[in-house]
Amino acid sequence: MGDDGIDYNIVFPEAVVSEKYWHGSKEPVVILLGWAGCKDRHLAKYSSIYTEQGCVTLRYTAPLKTVFISESFGYKELRSTAHKLLEILYDYEVENNPIFFHVFSNGGFMLYRYMVELLQTHTQFSSLCVMGTVVDSAPGNQNVRGALRALQTTLGPNVNVLLLYFLLSLFAVMVVLLRVVLYPMTKYFHKNHYDAMMDHPAMWSQVYLYSRADRVIRHRDVEKMVRALREKGISVESFDFITPAHVSLFRDCPEDYSNRCRTFLSSCMASMEGTSMKKRFSVQH
């Protein structure tokens, strides 16, 4: 926790565990961006995949109002949050460590979009070494029905029925009007997260984990993004878990999910070490 005006959690690994996996090298920093309505205790279960590997983990979930309201109205509140999260790396003096992202659903992907933009354009952050991203159950594109399901799940069963239907109706009208009907015009001053990342994607390695049974994020949206990134020459892997519900991949398939995350992390770190060795070799010769 810090005085940055955002509610985050950062965890450092035990020195013995870090030494076991990284042998005195700077351990990776994994930034986990939760889905809308995600509780930190849920995100902590995912971060344990990485802390057990000797990684530093930084957990954050954007507030509901910024995901469902601010972004829908075109107010880029999440960009300020993205800036603060990247500054935390400097506050804890881990800005020179390898960095990974683990992003959940559209709620996490919206925030990730702004972090990628800052890494691409902001002088202070251009030197950060991002090695890869794991994307879980995202991104979705102009899926009003999925967005309504996500909002209904987030609000929970204890909300008054009349209030629930009023909020869902209001949200549906707002999204259809601003993000579908008027989008051909509004995209010129506020492109949605899907199109923004399609046009200016992160160039580092990525893996997309999803399920065709997901009723919030359409699998074809994820697959379209994967194809587009591959066409741009970006190293992208994907895996369809087939049966789990939205952001339930880890819950339903814990061993397979964990192994895929760890394998991706190790692969990216090995690639970085190989590049460093080549650079040292070329300098010496």
Disulfide bonds with the S-S distance in Angstrom:
none
